[in-house]
Amino acid sequence: MHLDPGRLKQMVTAACGDAGYIICHSTLPYAGSSVPPAVCRGFADRYRTWQLQVMERLWGFVDIEPPNPDPAPECPGDTHHA
């Protein structure tokens, strides 16, 4: 995902506040995905928001492969780039 400078920090700040999580960019409706929106694994692995904790306790999480994986994906919160 190619973001403008500062956009990643803005997304993480919003997600750590009221939003609670970030949707995986490969499952956004306008990304041409045929699967329902999914929580970004990169964000969920790094941040334990109360919203994610409630989701996990009520329903659990199922890992899925992104429908159209990027050759070198960049997840929000990811500090390691290929």
mmCIF file of the N, C-alpha and C atoms, coordinates in Angstrom:
data_MODEL
# 
_entry.id   MODEL 
# 
loop_
_atom_site.group_PDB 
_atom_site.id 
_atom_site.type_symbol 
_atom_site.label_atom_id 
_atom_site.label_alt_id 
_atom_site.label_comp_id 
_atom_site.label_asym_id 
_atom_site.label_entity_id 
_atom_site.label_seq_id 
_atom_site.pdbx_PDB_ins_code 
_atom_site.Cartn_x 
_atom_site.Cartn_y 
_atom_site.Cartn_z 
_atom_site.occupancy 
_atom_site.B_iso_or_equiv 
_atom_site.pdbx_formal_charge 
_atom_site.auth_seq_id 
_atom_site.auth_comp_id 
_atom_site.auth_asym_id 
_atom_site.auth_atom_id 
_atom_site.pdbx_PDB_model_num 
ATOM 1   N N  . MET A 1 1  ? 0.857   -1.162  0.000  1.00 0.00 ? 1  MET A N  1 
ATOM 2   C CA . MET A 1 1  ? 0.000   0.000   0.000  1.00 0.00 ? 1  MET A CA 1 
ATOM 3   C C  . MET A 1 1  ? 0.899   1.219   0.000  1.00 0.00 ? 1  MET A C  1 
ATOM 4   N N  . HIS A 1 2  ? 0.655   2.110   -0.882 1.00 0.00 ? 2  HIS A N  1 
ATOM 5   C CA . HIS A 1 2  ? 1.474   3.310   -0.999 1.00 0.00 ? 2  HIS A CA 1 
ATOM 6   C C  . HIS A 1 2  ? 0.724   4.475   -0.362 1.00 0.00 ? 2  HIS A C  1 
ATOM 7   N N  . LEU A 1 3  ? 1.268   4.989   0.726  1.00 0.00 ? 3  LEU A N  1 
ATOM 8   C CA . LEU A 1 3  ? 0.611   6.049   1.484  1.00 0.00 ? 3  LEU A CA 1 
ATOM 9   C C  . LEU A 1 3  ? 1.410   7.339   1.407  1.00 0.00 ? 3  LEU A C  1 
ATOM 10  N N  . ASP A 1 4  ? 0.685   8.441   1.484  1.00 0.00 ? 4  ASP A N  1 
ATOM 11  C CA . ASP A 1 4  ? 1.349   9.745   1.555  1.00 0.00 ? 4  ASP A CA 1 
ATOM 12  C C  . ASP A 1 4  ? 2.108   9.854   2.862  1.00 0.00 ? 4  ASP A C  1 
ATOM 13  N N  . PRO A 1 5  ? 3.166   10.666  2.898  1.00 0.00 ? 5  PRO A N  1 
ATOM 14  C CA . PRO A 1 5  ? 3.913   10.849  4.145  1.00 0.00 ? 5  PRO A CA 1 
ATOM 15  C C  . PRO A 1 5  ? 2.984   11.262  5.295  1.00 0.00 ? 5  PRO A C  1 
ATOM 16  N N  . GLY A 1 6  ? 3.127   10.600  6.415  1.00 0.00 ? 6  GLY A N  1 
ATOM 17  C CA . GLY A 1 6  ? 2.330   10.910  7.597  1.00 0.00 ? 6  GLY A CA 1 
ATOM 18  C C  . GLY A 1 6  ? 1.001   10.179  7.666  1.00 0.00 ? 6  GLY A C  1 
ATOM 19  N N  . ARG A 1 7  ? 0.559   9.589   6.559  1.00 0.00 ? 7  ARG A N  1 
ATOM 20  C CA . ARG A 1 7  ? -0.745  8.919   6.543  1.00 0.00 ? 7  ARG A CA 1 
ATOM 21  C C  . ARG A 1 7  ? -0.760  7.671   7.420  1.00 0.00 ? 7  ARG A C  1 
ATOM 22  N N  . LEU A 1 8  ? 0.319   6.902   7.412  1.00 0.00 ? 8  LEU A N  1 
ATOM 23  C CA . LEU A 1 8  ? 0.389   5.705   8.246  1.00 0.00 ? 8  LEU A CA 1 
ATOM 24  C C  . LEU A 1 8  ? 0.226   6.061   9.719  1.00 0.00 ? 8  LEU A C  1 
ATOM 25  N N  . LYS A 1 9  ? 0.942   7.072   10.171 1.00 0.00 ? 9  LYS A N  1 
ATOM 26  C CA . LYS A 1 9  ? 0.830   7.497   11.566 1.00 0.00 ? 9  LYS A CA 1 
ATOM 27  C C  . LYS A 1 9  ? -0.599  7.935   11.878 1.00 0.00 ? 9  LYS A C  1 
ATOM 28  N N  . GLN A 1 10 ? -1.216  8.635   10.952 1.00 0.00 ? 10 GLN A N  1 
ATOM 29  C CA . GLN A 1 10 ? -2.598  9.089   11.129 1.00 0.00 ? 10 GLN A CA 1 
ATOM 30  C C  . GLN A 1 10 ? -3.547  7.888   11.252 1.00 0.00 ? 10 GLN A C  1 
ATOM 31  N N  . MET A 1 11 ? -3.358  6.876   10.415 1.00 0.00 ? 11 MET A N  1 
ATOM 32  C CA . MET A 1 11 ? -4.209  5.690   10.460 1.00 0.00 ? 11 MET A CA 1 
ATOM 33  C C  . MET A 1 11 ? -4.028  4.922   11.770 1.00 0.00 ? 11 MET A C  1 
ATOM 34  N N  . VAL A 1 12 ? -2.789  4.759   12.203 1.00 0.00 ? 12 VAL A N  1 
ATOM 35  C CA . VAL A 1 12 ? -2.513  4.027   13.442 1.00 0.00 ? 12 VAL A CA 1 
ATOM 36  C C  . VAL A 1 12 ? -3.071  4.786   14.640 1.00 0.00 ? 12 VAL A C  1 
ATOM 37  N N  . THR A 1 13 ? -2.918  6.103   14.655 1.00 0.00 ? 13 THR A N  1 
ATOM 38  C CA . THR A 1 13 ? -3.456  6.926   15.747 1.00 0.00 ? 13 THR A CA 1 
ATOM 39  C C  . THR A 1 13 ? -4.972  6.782   15.827 1.00 0.00 ? 13 THR A C  1 
ATOM 40  N N  . ALA A 1 14 ? -5.647  6.840   14.681 1.00 0.00 ? 14 ALA A N  1 
ATOM 41  C CA . ALA A 1 14 ? -7.108  6.695   14.658 1.00 0.00 ? 14 ALA A CA 1 
ATOM 42  C C  . ALA A 1 14 ? -7.518  5.291   15.099 1.00 0.00 ? 14 ALA A C  1 
ATOM 43  N N  . ALA A 1 15 ? -6.779  4.294   14.650 1.00 0.00 ? 15 ALA A N  1 
ATOM 44  C CA . ALA A 1 15 ? -7.117  2.913   14.999 1.00 0.00 ? 15 ALA A CA 1 
ATOM 45  C C  . ALA A 1 15 ? -6.872  2.617   16.469 1.00 0.00 ? 15 ALA A C  1 
ATOM 46  N N  . CYS A 1 16 ? -5.875  3.248   17.066 1.00 0.00 ? 16 CYS A N  1 
ATOM 47  C CA . CYS A 1 16 ? -5.605  3.044   18.490 1.00 0.00 ? 16 CYS A CA 1 
ATOM 48  C C  . CYS A 1 16 ? -6.589  3.828   19.348 1.00 0.00 ? 16 CYS A C  1 
ATOM 49  N N  . GLY A 1 17 ? -7.383  4.682   18.722 1.00 0.00 ? 17 GLY A N  1 
ATOM 50  C CA . GLY A 1 17 ? -8.403  5.447   19.428 1.00 0.00 ? 17 GLY A CA 1 
ATOM 51  C C  . GLY A 1 17 ? -9.766  4.811   19.232 1.00 0.00 ? 17 GLY A C  1 
ATOM 52  N N  . ASP A 1 18 ? -10.681 5.579   18.687 1.00 0.00 ? 18 ASP A N  1 
ATOM 53  C CA . ASP A 1 18 ? -12.062 5.126   18.536 1.00 0.00 ? 18 ASP A CA 1 
ATOM 54  C C  . ASP A 1 18 ? -12.254 4.013   17.524 1.00 0.00 ? 18 ASP A C  1 
ATOM 55  N N  . ALA A 1 19 ? -11.469 3.992   16.463 1.00 0.00 ? 19 ALA A N  1 
ATOM 56  C CA . ALA A 1 19 ? -11.678 3.001   15.400 1.00 0.00 ? 19 ALA A CA 1 
ATOM 57  C C  . ALA A 1 19 ? -11.397 1.580   15.897 1.00 0.00 ? 19 ALA A C  1 
ATOM 58  N N  . GLY A 1 20 ? -10.260 1.367   16.548 1.00 0.00 ? 20 GLY A N  1 
ATOM 59  C CA . GLY A 1 20 ? -9.952  0.072   17.134 1.00 0.00 ? 20 GLY A CA 1 
ATOM 60  C C  . GLY A 1 20 ? -9.170  -0.878  16.260 1.00 0.00 ? 20 GLY A C  1 
ATOM 61  N N  . TYR A 1 21 ? -9.190  -0.678  14.959 1.00 0.00 ? 21 TYR A N  1 
ATOM 62  C CA . TYR A 1 21 ? -8.464  -1.562  14.052 1.00 0.00 ? 21 TYR A CA 1 
ATOM 63  C C  . TYR A 1 21 ? -8.371  -0.910  12.676 1.00 0.00 ? 21 TYR A C  1 
ATOM 64  N N  . ILE A 1 22 ? -7.576  -1.519  11.814 1.00 0.00 ? 22 ILE A N  1 
ATOM 65  C CA . ILE A 1 22 ? -7.422  -1.068  10.436 1.00 0.00 ? 22 ILE A CA 1 
ATOM 66  C C  . ILE A 1 22 ? -7.838  -2.228  9.538  1.00 0.00 ? 22 ILE A C  1 
ATOM 67  N N  . ILE A 1 23 ? -8.570  -1.911  8.481  1.00 0.00 ? 23 ILE A N  1 
ATOM 68  C CA . ILE A 1 23 ? -8.979  -2.924  7.513  1.00 0.00 ? 23 ILE A CA 1 
ATOM 69  C C  . ILE A 1 23 ? -7.805  -3.225  6.582  1.00 0.00 ? 23 ILE A C  1 
ATOM 70  N N  . CYS A 1 24 ? -7.577  -4.494  6.309  1.00 0.00 ? 24 CYS A N  1 
ATOM 71  C CA . CYS A 1 24 ? -6.526  -4.917  5.378  1.00 0.00 ? 24 CYS A CA 1 
ATOM 72  C C  . CYS A 1 24 ? -6.761  -4.275  4.018  1.00 0.00 ? 24 CYS A C  1 
ATOM 73  N N  . HIS A 1 25 ? -5.727  -3.648  3.482  1.00 0.00 ? 25 HIS A N  1 
ATOM 74  C CA . HIS A 1 25 ? -5.885  -2.934  2.213  1.00 0.00 ? 25 HIS A CA 1 
ATOM 75  C C  . HIS A 1 25 ? -6.247  -3.869  1.060  1.00 0.00 ? 25 HIS A C  1 
ATOM 76  N N  . SER A 1 26 ? -5.913  -5.136  1.160  1.00 0.00 ? 26 SER A N  1 
ATOM 77  C CA . SER A 1 26 ? -6.262  -6.089  0.096  1.00 0.00 ? 26 SER A CA 1 
ATOM 78  C C  . SER A 1 26 ? -7.734  -6.481  0.116  1.00 0.00 ? 26 SER A C  1 
ATOM 79  N N  . THR A 1 27 ? -8.444  -6.167  1.210  1.00 0.00 ? 27 THR A N  1 
ATOM 80  C CA . THR A 1 27 ? -9.860  -6.534  1.297  1.00 0.00 ? 27 THR A CA 1 
ATOM 81  C C  . THR A 1 27 ? -10.783 -5.321  1.295  1.00 0.00 ? 27 THR A C  1 
ATOM 82  N N  . LEU A 1 28 ? -10.245 -4.146  1.005  1.00 0.00 ? 28 LEU A N  1 
ATOM 83  C CA . LEU A 1 28 ? -11.098 -2.968  0.901  1.00 0.00 ? 28 LEU A CA 1 
ATOM 84  C C  . LEU A 1 28 ? -12.014 -3.126  -0.305 1.00 0.00 ? 28 LEU A C  1 
ATOM 85  N N  . PRO A 1 29 ? -13.276 -2.706  -0.192 1.00 0.00 ? 29 PRO A N  1 
ATOM 86  C CA . PRO A 1 29 ? -14.218 -2.889  -1.310 1.00 0.00 ? 29 PRO A CA 1 
ATOM 87  C C  . PRO A 1 29 ? -13.718 -2.304  -2.631 1.00 0.00 ? 29 PRO A C  1 
ATOM 88  N N  . TYR A 1 30 ? -13.064 -1.158  -2.591 1.00 0.00 ? 30 TYR A N  1 
ATOM 89  C CA . TYR A 1 30 ? -12.595 -0.546  -3.836 1.00 0.00 ? 30 TYR A CA 1 
ATOM 90  C C  . TYR A 1 30 ? -11.305 -1.173  -4.358 1.00 0.00 ? 30 TYR A C  1 
ATOM 91  N N  . ALA A 1 31 ? -10.736 -2.141  -3.635 1.00 0.00 ? 31 ALA A N  1 
ATOM 92  C CA . ALA A 1 31 ? -9.524  -2.830  -4.088 1.00 0.00 ? 31 ALA A CA 1 
ATOM 93  C C  . ALA A 1 31 ? -9.872  -4.007  -5.003 1.00 0.00 ? 31 ALA A C  1 
ATOM 94  N N  . GLY A 1 32 ? -11.158 -4.177  -5.301 1.00 0.00 ? 32 GLY A N  1 
ATOM 95  C CA . GLY A 1 32 ? -11.575 -5.252  -6.183 1.00 0.00 ? 32 GLY A CA 1 
ATOM 96  C C  . GLY A 1 32 ? -11.638 -6.612  -5.514 1.00 0.00 ? 32 GLY A C  1 
ATOM 97  N N  . SER A 1 33 ? -11.711 -6.625  -4.199 1.00 0.00 ? 33 SER A N  1 
ATOM 98  C CA . SER A 1 33 ? -11.728 -7.874  -3.450 1.00 0.00 ? 33 SER A CA 1 
ATOM 99  C C  . SER A 1 33 ? -13.117 -8.501  -3.481 1.00 0.00 ? 33 SER A C  1 
ATOM 100 N N  . SER A 1 34 ? -13.142 -9.816  -3.572 1.00 0.00 ? 34 SER A N  1 
ATOM 101 C CA . SER A 1 34 ? -14.413 -10.535 -3.525 1.00 0.00 ? 34 SER A CA 1 
ATOM 102 C C  . SER A 1 34 ? -14.684 -11.094 -2.128 1.00 0.00 ? 34 SER A C  1 
ATOM 103 N N  . VAL A 1 35 ? -13.767 -10.863 -1.181 1.00 0.00 ? 35 VAL A N  1 
ATOM 104 C CA . VAL A 1 35 ? -13.952 -11.336 0.192  1.00 0.00 ? 35 VAL A CA 1 
ATOM 105 C C  . VAL A 1 35 ? -14.358 -10.162 1.079  1.00 0.00 ? 35 VAL A C  1 
ATOM 106 N N  . PRO A 1 36 ? -15.034 -10.442 2.182  1.00 0.00 ? 36 PRO A N  1 
ATOM 107 C CA . PRO A 1 36 ? -15.424 -9.361  3.101  1.00 0.00 ? 36 PRO A CA 1 
ATOM 108 C C  . PRO A 1 36 ? -14.185 -8.687  3.696  1.00 0.00 ? 36 PRO A C  1 
ATOM 109 N N  . PRO A 1 37 ? -14.325 -7.434  4.140  1.00 0.00 ? 37 PRO A N  1 
ATOM 110 C CA . PRO A 1 37 ? -13.192 -6.744  4.768  1.00 0.00 ? 37 PRO A CA 1 
ATOM 111 C C  . PRO A 1 37 ? -12.647 -7.534  5.952  1.00 0.00 ? 37 PRO A C  1 
ATOM 112 N N  . ALA A 1 38 ? -11.331 -7.526  6.087  1.00 0.00 ? 38 ALA A N  1 
ATOM 113 C CA . ALA A 1 38 ? -10.649 -8.250  7.161  1.00 0.00 ? 38 ALA A CA 1 
ATOM 114 C C  . ALA A 1 38 ? -9.769  -7.277  7.939  1.00 0.00 ? 38 ALA A C  1 
ATOM 115 N N  . VAL A 1 39 ? -9.498  -7.605  9.180  1.00 0.00 ? 39 VAL A N  1 
ATOM 116 C CA . VAL A 1 39 ? -8.601  -6.795  10.009 1.00 0.00 ? 39 VAL A CA 1 
ATOM 117 C C  . VAL A 1 39 ? -7.176  -6.975  9.500  1.00 0.00 ? 39 VAL A C  1 
ATOM 118 N N  . CYS A 1 40 ? -6.436  -5.886  9.454  1.00 0.00 ? 40 CYS A N  1 
ATOM 119 C CA . CYS A 1 40 ? -5.035  -5.927  9.025  1.00 0.00 ? 40 CYS A CA 1 
ATOM 120 C C  . CYS A 1 40 ? -4.213  -6.720  10.033 1.00 0.00 ? 40 CYS A C  1 
ATOM 121 N N  . ARG A 1 41 ? -3.554  -7.760  9.556  1.00 0.00 ? 41 ARG A N  1 
ATOM 122 C CA . ARG A 1 41 ? -2.737  -8.604  10.423 1.00 0.00 ? 41 ARG A CA 1 
ATOM 123 C C  . ARG A 1 41 ? -1.555  -7.830  11.007 1.00 0.00 ? 41 ARG A C  1 
ATOM 124 N N  . GLY A 1 42 ? -0.941  -6.980  10.202 1.00 0.00 ? 42 GLY A N  1 
ATOM 125 C CA . GLY A 1 42 ? 0.189   -6.186  10.677 1.00 0.00 ? 42 GLY A CA 1 
ATOM 126 C C  . GLY A 1 42 ? -0.200  -5.295  11.848 1.00 0.00 ? 42 GLY A C  1 
ATOM 127 N N  . PHE A 1 43 ? -1.379  -4.698  11.776 1.00 0.00 ? 43 PHE A N  1 
ATOM 128 C CA . PHE A 1 43 ? -1.849  -3.854  12.881 1.00 0.00 ? 43 PHE A CA 1 
ATOM 129 C C  . PHE A 1 43 ? -2.200  -4.714  14.093 1.00 0.00 ? 43 PHE A C  1 
ATOM 130 N N  . ALA A 1 44 ? -2.956  -5.778  13.878 1.00 0.00 ? 44 ALA A N  1 
ATOM 131 C CA . ALA A 1 44 ? -3.407  -6.629  14.992 1.00 0.00 ? 44 ALA A CA 1 
ATOM 132 C C  . ALA A 1 44 ? -2.244  -7.279  15.727 1.00 0.00 ? 44 ALA A C  1 
ATOM 133 N N  . ASP A 1 45 ? -1.159  -7.578  15.012 1.00 0.00 ? 45 ASP A N  1 
ATOM 134 C CA . ASP A 1 45 ? 0.008   -8.175  15.663 1.00 0.00 ? 45 ASP A CA 1 
ATOM 135 C C  . ASP A 1 45 ? 0.751   -7.177  16.545 1.00 0.00 ? 45 ASP A C  1 
ATOM 136 N N  . ARG A 1 46 ? 0.634   -5.899  16.257 1.00 0.00 ? 46 ARG A N  1 
ATOM 137 C CA . ARG A 1 46 ? 1.400   -4.879  16.978 1.00 0.00 ? 46 ARG A CA 1 
ATOM 138 C C  . ARG A 1 46 ? 0.611   -4.130  18.043 1.00 0.00 ? 46 ARG A C  1 
ATOM 139 N N  . TYR A 1 47 ? -0.707  -4.050  17.873 1.00 0.00 ? 47 TYR A N  1 
ATOM 140 C CA . TYR A 1 47 ? -1.532  -3.251  18.773 1.00 0.00 ? 47 TYR A CA 1 
ATOM 141 C C  . TYR A 1 47 ? -2.669  -4.092  19.318 1.00 0.00 ? 47 TYR A C  1 
ATOM 142 N N  . ARG A 1 48 ? -2.870  -4.053  20.615 1.00 0.00 ? 48 ARG A N  1 
ATOM 143 C CA . ARG A 1 48 ? -3.941  -4.808  21.262 1.00 0.00 ? 48 ARG A CA 1 
ATOM 144 C C  . ARG A 1 48 ? -5.006  -3.839  21.757 1.00 0.00 ? 48 ARG A C  1 
ATOM 145 N N  . THR A 1 49 ? -5.798  -3.298  20.853 1.00 0.00 ? 49 THR A N  1 
ATOM 146 C CA . THR A 1 49 ? -6.848  -2.365  21.236 1.00 0.00 ? 49 THR A CA 1 
ATOM 147 C C  . THR A 1 49 ? -7.968  -3.124  21.948 1.00 0.00 ? 49 THR A C  1 
ATOM 148 N N  . TRP A 1 50 ? -8.765  -2.405  22.694 1.00 0.00 ? 50 TRP A N  1 
ATOM 149 C CA . TRP A 1 50 ? -9.853  -3.081  23.403 1.00 0.00 ? 50 TRP A CA 1 
ATOM 150 C C  . TRP A 1 50 ? -10.855 -3.660  22.412 1.00 0.00 ? 50 TRP A C  1 
ATOM 151 N N  . GLN A 1 51 ? -11.022 -3.000  21.253 1.00 0.00 ? 51 GLN A N  1 
ATOM 152 C CA . GLN A 1 51 ? -11.955 -3.504  20.254 1.00 0.00 ? 51 GLN A CA 1 
ATOM 153 C C  . GLN A 1 51 ? -11.488 -4.866  19.711 1.00 0.00 ? 51 GLN A C  1 
ATOM 154 N N  . LEU A 1 52 ? -10.188 -4.985  19.442 1.00 0.00 ? 52 LEU A N  1 
ATOM 155 C CA . LEU A 1 52 ? -9.654  -6.265  18.965 1.00 0.00 ? 52 LEU A CA 1 
ATOM 156 C C  . LEU A 1 52 ? -9.757  -7.339  20.044 1.00 0.00 ? 52 LEU A C  1 
ATOM 157 N N  . GLN A 1 53 ? -9.545  -6.960  21.291 1.00 0.00 ? 53 GLN A N  1 
ATOM 158 C CA . GLN A 1 53 ? -9.650  -7.933  22.381 1.00 0.00 ? 53 GLN A CA 1 
ATOM 159 C C  . GLN A 1 53 ? -11.081 -8.452  22.507 1.00 0.00 ? 53 GLN A C  1 
ATOM 160 N N  . VAL A 1 54 ? -12.064 -7.571  22.366 1.00 0.00 ? 54 VAL A N  1 
ATOM 161 C CA . VAL A 1 54 ? -13.470 -7.996  22.441 1.00 0.00 ? 54 VAL A CA 1 
ATOM 162 C C  . VAL A 1 54 ? -13.802 -8.922  21.271 1.00 0.00 ? 54 VAL A C  1 
ATOM 163 N N  . MET A 1 55 ? -13.373 -8.543  20.060 1.00 0.00 ? 55 MET A N  1 
ATOM 164 C CA . MET A 1 55 ? -13.628 -9.400  18.891 1.00 0.00 ? 55 MET A CA 1 
ATOM 165 C C  . MET A 1 55 ? -13.031 -10.792 19.094 1.00 0.00 ? 55 MET A C  1 
ATOM 166 N N  . GLU A 1 56 ? -11.806 -10.815 19.585 1.00 0.00 ? 56 GLU A N  1 
ATOM 167 C CA . GLU A 1 56 ? -11.127 -12.090 19.775 1.00 0.00 ? 56 GLU A CA 1 
ATOM 168 C C  . GLU A 1 56 ? -11.850 -12.954 20.803 1.00 0.00 ? 56 GLU A C  1 
ATOM 169 N N  . ARG A 1 57 ? -12.293 -12.344 21.884 1.00 0.00 ? 57 ARG A N  1 
ATOM 170 C CA . ARG A 1 57 ? -12.977 -13.112 22.936 1.00 0.00 ? 57 ARG A CA 1 
ATOM 171 C C  . ARG A 1 57 ? -14.359 -13.589 22.502 1.00 0.00 ? 57 ARG A C  1 
ATOM 172 N N  . LEU A 1 58 ? -15.079 -12.753 21.750 1.00 0.00 ? 58 LEU A N  1 
ATOM 173 C CA . LEU A 1 58 ? -16.431 -13.134 21.331 1.00 0.00 ? 58 LEU A CA 1 
ATOM 174 C C  . LEU A 1 58 ? -16.443 -14.105 20.156 1.00 0.00 ? 58 LEU A C  1 
ATOM 175 N N  . TRP A 1 59 ? -15.618 -13.839 19.151 1.00 0.00 ? 59 TRP A N  1 
ATOM 176 C CA . TRP A 1 59 ? -15.694 -14.619 17.920 1.00 0.00 ? 59 TRP A CA 1 
ATOM 177 C C  . TRP A 1 59 ? -14.385 -15.291 17.525 1.00 0.00 ? 59 TRP A C  1 
ATOM 178 N N  . GLY A 1 60 ? -13.272 -14.829 18.057 1.00 0.00 ? 60 GLY A N  1 
ATOM 179 C CA . GLY A 1 60 ? -11.979 -15.342 17.626 1.00 0.00 ? 60 GLY A CA 1 
ATOM 180 C C  . GLY A 1 60 ? -11.608 -14.772 16.266 1.00 0.00 ? 60 GLY A C  1 
ATOM 181 N N  . PHE A 1 61 ? -10.429 -15.117 15.811 1.00 0.00 ? 61 PHE A N  1 
ATOM 182 C CA . PHE A 1 61 ? -9.951  -14.658 14.514 1.00 0.00 ? 61 PHE A CA 1 
ATOM 183 C C  . PHE A 1 61 ? -9.595  -15.863 13.661 1.00 0.00 ? 61 PHE A C  1 
ATOM 184 N N  . VAL A 1 62 ? -9.783  -15.722 12.388 1.00 0.00 ? 62 VAL A N  1 
ATOM 185 C CA . VAL A 1 62 ? -9.411  -16.741 11.420 1.00 0.00 ? 62 VAL A CA 1 
ATOM 186 C C  . VAL A 1 62 ? -8.410  -16.093 10.475 1.00 0.00 ? 62 VAL A C  1 
ATOM 187 N N  . ASP A 1 63 ? -7.243  -16.690 10.341 1.00 0.00 ? 63 ASP A N  1 
ATOM 188 C CA . ASP A 1 63 ? -6.241  -16.168 9.408  1.00 0.00 ? 63 ASP A CA 1 
ATOM 189 C C  . ASP A 1 63 ? -6.638  -16.552 7.989  1.00 0.00 ? 63 ASP A C  1 
ATOM 190 N N  . ILE A 1 64 ? -6.590  -15.568 7.099  1.00 0.00 ? 64 ILE A N  1 
ATOM 191 C CA . ILE A 1 64 ? -6.852  -15.823 5.685  1.00 0.00 ? 64 ILE A CA 1 
ATOM 192 C C  . ILE A 1 64 ? -5.725  -15.225 4.862  1.00 0.00 ? 64 ILE A C  1 
ATOM 193 N N  . GLU A 1 65 ? -5.497  -15.785 3.702  1.00 0.00 ? 65 GLU A N  1 
ATOM 194 C CA . GLU A 1 65 ? -4.539  -15.213 2.772  1.00 0.00 ? 65 GLU A CA 1 
ATOM 195 C C  . GLU A 1 65 ? -5.211  -14.037 2.083  1.00 0.00 ? 65 GLU A C  1 
ATOM 196 N N  . PRO A 1 66 ? -4.502  -12.927 1.915  1.00 0.00 ? 66 PRO A N  1 
ATOM 197 C CA . PRO A 1 66 ? -5.095  -11.812 1.179  1.00 0.00 ? 66 PRO A CA 1 
ATOM 198 C C  . PRO A 1 66 ? -5.498  -12.265 -0.223 1.00 0.00 ? 66 PRO A C  1 
ATOM 199 N N  . PRO A 1 67 ? -6.618  -11.752 -0.746 1.00 0.00 ? 67 PRO A N  1 
ATOM 200 C CA . PRO A 1 67 ? -7.094  -12.194 -2.048 1.00 0.00 ? 67 PRO A CA 1 
ATOM 201 C C  . PRO A 1 67 ? -6.133  -11.852 -3.197 1.00 0.00 ? 67 PRO A C  1 
ATOM 202 N N  . ASN A 1 68 ? -5.472  -10.735 -3.104 1.00 0.00 ? 68 ASN A N  1 
ATOM 203 C CA . ASN A 1 68 ? -4.518  -10.300 -4.124 1.00 0.00 ? 68 ASN A CA 1 
ATOM 204 C C  . ASN A 1 68 ? -3.245  -9.839  -3.442 1.00 0.00 ? 68 ASN A C  1 
ATOM 205 N N  . PRO A 1 69 ? -2.459  -10.779 -2.916 1.00 0.00 ? 69 PRO A N  1 
ATOM 206 C CA . PRO A 1 69 ? -1.274  -10.361 -2.157 1.00 0.00 ? 69 PRO A CA 1 
ATOM 207 C C  . PRO A 1 69 ? -0.298  -9.569  -3.028 1.00 0.00 ? 69 PRO A C  1 
ATOM 208 N N  . ASP A 1 70 ? 0.249   -8.517  -2.433 1.00 0.00 ? 70 ASP A N  1 
ATOM 209 C CA . ASP A 1 70 ? 1.269   -7.712  -3.098 1.00 0.00 ? 70 ASP A CA 1 
ATOM 210 C C  . ASP A 1 70 ? 2.576   -8.493  -3.070 1.00 0.00 ? 70 ASP A C  1 
ATOM 211 N N  . PRO A 1 71 ? 3.454   -8.286  -4.047 1.00 0.00 ? 71 PRO A N  1 
ATOM 212 C CA . PRO A 1 71 ? 4.739   -8.970  -4.005 1.00 0.00 ? 71 PRO A CA 1 
ATOM 213 C C  . PRO A 1 71 ? 5.543   -8.613  -2.756 1.00 0.00 ? 71 PRO A C  1 
ATOM 214 N N  . ALA A 1 72 ? 5.450   -7.380  -2.292 1.00 0.00 ? 72 ALA A N  1 
ATOM 215 C CA . ALA A 1 72 ? 6.135   -6.944  -1.073 1.00 0.00 ? 72 ALA A CA 1 
ATOM 216 C C  . ALA A 1 72 ? 5.150   -6.108  -0.269 1.00 0.00 ? 72 ALA A C  1 
ATOM 217 N N  . PRO A 1 73 ? 4.205   -6.751  0.454  1.00 0.00 ? 73 PRO A N  1 
ATOM 218 C CA . PRO A 1 73 ? 3.169   -6.000  1.153  1.00 0.00 ? 73 PRO A CA 1 
ATOM 219 C C  . PRO A 1 73 ? 3.716   -5.135  2.280  1.00 0.00 ? 73 PRO A C  1 
ATOM 220 N N  . GLU A 1 74 ? 3.050   -4.032  2.491  1.00 0.00 ? 74 GLU A N  1 
ATOM 221 C CA . GLU A 1 74 ? 3.373   -3.138  3.596  1.00 0.00 ? 74 GLU A CA 1 
ATOM 222 C C  . GLU A 1 74 ? 2.112   -2.999  4.419  1.00 0.00 ? 74 GLU A C  1 
ATOM 223 N N  . CYS A 1 75 ? 2.141   -3.454  5.641  1.00 0.00 ? 75 CYS A N  1 
ATOM 224 C CA . CYS A 1 75 ? 0.978   -3.370  6.513  1.00 0.00 ? 75 CYS A CA 1 
ATOM 225 C C  . CYS A 1 75 ? 1.116   -2.159  7.425  1.00 0.00 ? 75 CYS A C  1 
ATOM 226 N N  . PRO A 1 76 ? -0.027  -1.502  7.750  1.00 0.00 ? 76 PRO A N  1 
ATOM 227 C CA . PRO A 1 76 ? 0.050   -0.398  8.697  1.00 0.00 ? 76 PRO A CA 1 
ATOM 228 C C  . PRO A 1 76 ? 0.721   -0.843  9.980  1.00 0.00 ? 76 PRO A C  1 
ATOM 229 N N  . GLY A 1 77 ? 1.629   -0.053  10.446 1.00 0.00 ? 77 GLY A N  1 
ATOM 230 C CA . GLY A 1 77 ? 2.362   -0.377  11.659 1.00 0.00 ? 77 GLY A CA 1 
ATOM 231 C C  . GLY A 1 77 ? 3.610   -1.177  11.380 1.00 0.00 ? 77 GLY A C  1 
ATOM 232 N N  . ASP A 1 78 ? 3.784   -1.614  10.142 1.00 0.00 ? 78 ASP A N  1 
ATOM 233 C CA . ASP A 1 78 ? 4.937   -2.430  9.775  1.00 0.00 ? 78 ASP A CA 1 
ATOM 234 C C  . ASP A 1 78 ? 6.181   -1.553  9.733  1.00 0.00 ? 78 ASP A C  1 
ATOM 235 N N  . THR A 1 79 ? 7.194   -1.954  10.467 1.00 0.00 ? 79 THR A N  1 
ATOM 236 C CA . THR A 1 79 ? 8.427   -1.190  10.480 1.00 0.00 ? 79 THR A CA 1 
ATOM 237 C C  . THR A 1 79 ? 9.509   -1.868  9.663  1.00 0.00 ? 79 THR A C  1 
ATOM 238 N N  . HIS A 1 80 ? 9.205   -3.031  9.125  1.00 0.00 ? 80 HIS A N  1 
ATOM 239 C CA . HIS A 1 80 ? 10.168  -3.779  8.322  1.00 0.00 ? 80 HIS A CA 1 
ATOM 240 C C  . HIS A 1 80 ? 9.668   -3.863  6.888  1.00 0.00 ? 80 HIS A C  1 
ATOM 241 N N  . HIS A 1 81 ? 10.426  -3.351  5.972  1.00 0.00 ? 81 HIS A N  1 
ATOM 242 C CA . HIS A 1 81 ? 10.046  -3.377  4.563  1.00 0.00 ? 81 HIS A CA 1 
ATOM 243 C C  . HIS A 1 81 ? 10.986  -4.260  3.784  1.00 0.00 ? 81 HIS A C  1 
ATOM 244 N N  . ALA A 1 82 ? 10.427  -5.004  2.854  1.00 0.00 ? 82 ALA A N  1 
ATOM 245 C CA . ALA A 1 82 ? 11.248  -5.910  2.024  1.00 0.00 ? 82 ALA A CA 1 
ATOM 246 C C  . ALA A 1 82 ? 12.079  -5.123  1.030  1.00 0.00 ? 82 ALA A C  1 
# 
